[in-house]
Every structure is written in C-alpha cells, then in structure tokens.
Amino acid sequence: MQGRTPFHSPLALMSSLHPLLPQCLYQFLAFVPPSNESLRKPGTASVMVDTQRPLTLLLNSSVGDRDLCKIQYHFGEFGNYSLVVKTLSTSTQTELGSPNTTDSLNCDPTPQSWSTGSRRRLRSLDTFRGLSLVIMVFVNYGGGKYWFFKHESWNGLTVADLVFPWFVFIMGTSIALALGSMLRWGSSKWKVLRKILWRSFVLILLGIIVVNPNYCLGPLSWDNLRIPGVLQRLGFTYLVVAALELLFTRPDSGTWEGQFPALQDILPYWPQWIFILVLEAIWLCLTFLLPVPDCPRGYLGPGGIGDFGKYPNCTGGAAGYIDRLLLGEKHMYQHPSSGVTYQSTMPYDPEGILGTINSIVMAFLGLQAGKITLFYKDQPKQIMSRFIIWGIGIISAILTKCSKEEGFIPINKNLWSISYVTTMSCFAFILLLLIYYLVDVKKWWSGAPFLYPGMNSILVYIGHQVFANYFPFKWKMQDSQSHAEHLTQNLTATTLWVIISYILYRRRIFWKI
C-alpha cells in the first residue's frame, strides 16, 4: 500500500486490528515525509499489511499530535492500494483507492485487482468460471462415456449443456467490473475500445486456427475450415457486449439518484436494454417468420427421423438454413448431436450465427450481475437478494410450459433458444449467489481447486484442446467399452489441467488476452 500526502508536515501511519476483533495497540507502519512544494511532489511511503484480518489504519500528524483520519478495512490478498491524503482549505480529505470521491472525509475504499487495478478481485467469479471450465474439460474429454455428460440430442438438458452458457455469463459479469475500473484509473474510452477489438480478434483467430474440429477431415484448409466455434462465439459476444457497456459505463459506479432506487442497476442503462430487446426481437422474427425452403415456418425440430420423418432436411429450421446459406455446409460443424438419435444428415453448427444473438443476451444478463455487484458494493445482503430475484425462472416456466417438448419455445442448447438462455441465466444467478456467499462473504471456502483454472481459463481451454490426444492426457485403453477406464482417463486428464493451473497460479503466471 502506498500513502501520498501534500501536507507540509510529516505524518505517521499506524495500524491495529479491527475493533470487532480483540483489541490491540496501534503498531507503527510508516513515516510519511512532508511534501516538496518546490518540486510539486507529495510525500510518499509504501508499506505491506497483513490481509488475514480486518485492520484499522490511523493517520496522525506530528504537528500537534492530532489524529487526521481513521479507516477500517479488510484488505484483499495481493491487492495494491493507494491512500491519498489532501488538505482542502481547513479540512482534511482522504481517499483509499479511487480519487473520484467528494466527501471531506471519505473512508470508502476501492481496492485494486490484479488484472485491472481498481477493485478487489472477487474470488467467487474466478471460482465460478473455474467450475464451469473444469466441467467443460471433463465433458470434452469424454465424461466417462456416461450419457448425462454428453450433450442432449435436441430439446432438454444434460450436465454437458450447462457449462458453456455459464462461461458466457461470467464473461459478461467480468466486463462490468473490468471496464468501469479501467476508466476509473484513467484509461480513455478509445484506449479501452482498442483493447476490446484486439481481444475479440485474438479470440476469434485462436478459435479458427488453433481450436478447429475440422482438423479431423485432414490438413486444415479453406475448403473445410469451420468458421463458427466456441472461441469465435466468445470473441464476438465479448465484442458486442463490451462495446455496448463502454458506451454507457461511468468512471464511478456510485448510486443512481432517481425515482426508483430499487432499479438503480437497470434504469440508467435503458438504451442497452432497448438494444438487447431489439436483438431478441430479431432472433424471434428470423426464427419464426423466415421462410425456409421445404420446411414449415417456425420449425424448431432436429430434422432426420424426428417429427415422424416429415422434415428430414430441416435440422434447426431458420438457424440451420441461415448458416448453410451464409457460411456454406463445409464451413460448419459436421457431426451435430442430433445425428445420433434423429439420424439427421444435414450439417448443423451449435455455435452458428442465429444462436450468437442469444449468447449476447446471456452475456448481457451476466453483465447485469456485475452491475448489481458494483451498485451494491459492500452490501452483500443486497447483492444476494438481487441475485435471488434474478434467479426466479418465471420467463422460462412460461416459455417452456414447464415441459421438455410441449412449450412455446423448448429449452435447446443446439439452437441457443431464448428459453435455454433464461433458464441457464437463472441457474447462473443462483449458483453465483451460493459461491459468492461461501467464498467472498463468509470466507468458508477459498474457491480451490476451481479458483486456479478460473484465473487461467484461456490457457486451460486452448491447452486441453490442443493436447487432448497426447499422453498423459490420453492413452490406449484395454477395454474401450468400459466406463471405468474412460472415467479414469478423463478424470486424470482433467485433474492434470487443474494441477497445471495451480502451478501457474503459484508462480503468478496468468495468460491474458
């Protein structure tokens, strides 16, 4: 922690345990020299503090032996904090973290995170991201060949269908926390926009060139290059949601003064909500109104032998038609999950164009979780109550009629239907609530072992794809029909990536794009 002061007399900085804990005498931390007015340099001093317990910082002046400021705070591990002390006429102003406050005595801290330099990192976000990633890796490696670790053939959910939208959700939450903090620490919007464009470009490029399942068709060439993909969808979704947030975010995340304070995390961003609603209207219109050759309008089925074989070449309805029309059949995923059960022969891409609209909606709902965290900072009860409200699945219940097949819009991961998005976001809000309560509020759980891959998610995701067929992540099995052997191999491979991420975490190596 660094202290800076424009005072003309030296100051002493001392610390003690928080008053709610057993009383302790103040311990001297640092001597802050007076500022040099001729060089216009404030006096500075750097100190290290214990983060295990809350502390009380006391700043006093050697002139008159008077206390200037007392701040109570629980500092986060590996945080970087600045305590700024100013003289405003005859009063003293202190700021811990963000210099945007206006009170004459402000003890509201805004700590710095590793990645953006402004807020204490919420371990629950990394834990949630890591949990999603670990399940994703296990599923991609085979999930022990159990059916519930395979994607649902069409409508419905399995464990495998949960993790990707959760990953998108947390990406949206991180956007809300990161963009505001970068602006608070002096980055211009143009500079932040360049970072957004670059990160999106790199994610899309990595998805097309490095993580491309059409490698199995032979050497990668334009003739069979799969254009959509997981990283491509993440990159484009990030671009849209981050750019949208950048237009309306403010350097400070203070409370909104309006007629409806209970909606302060929504109403200030009504243009964003209009944009998202328009996007969703586009998805609904294209899905249900676009004419598809030789298919009924608004068809949401798998084709093949589904629907008694009436529409064998209509897999995915408008979503499949748009992809085949704009991308070409050879540039799509060639083995959709619907082919196993419904014997559909048409290429269909679960990361296609139309579904990307709803992945943007999913990330935007994650962005909403981030806004809640910002607006109600240091108020965990408010944050958790808002998460509970957003976790109520009324919209999903209406859209699906609480059934798998009979609803207006069934839950479908291949289509990324709006009911799928609303259901997954409800799950995400509730799961984030539980992790937030255990990790950041009560501190009963450190987040391990999911915290470690969550902090190196891009490296783990790309690494597990690239090295999937190499030892020790894969080896020849004695009995390829044995669940036990598959489970052992898949758990071993997944555990190895958790260990790798832990080693990188210990060495402070984090791959950021």
Salt bridges, closest charged atoms under 4 A:
GLU37 OE2 - HIS8 NE2 3.66
GLU77 OE1 - ARG123 NH1 3.84
GLU95 OE2 - LYS86 NZ 3.89
ASP108 OD2 - LYS377 NZ 3.67
ASP126 OD2 - ARG121 NE 2.46
ASP126 OD1 - ARG129 NH1 2.64
GLU152 OE1 - LYS404 NZ 3.92
ASP161 OD1 - HIS151 ND1 2.85
GLU245 OE1 - LYS371 NZ 2.95
ASP265 OD1 - ARG386 NH2 2.65
ASP349 OD1 - ARG226 NH2 2.56
GLU351 OE1 - ARG226 NH2 2.92
GLU351 OE2 - LYS413 NZ 3.50
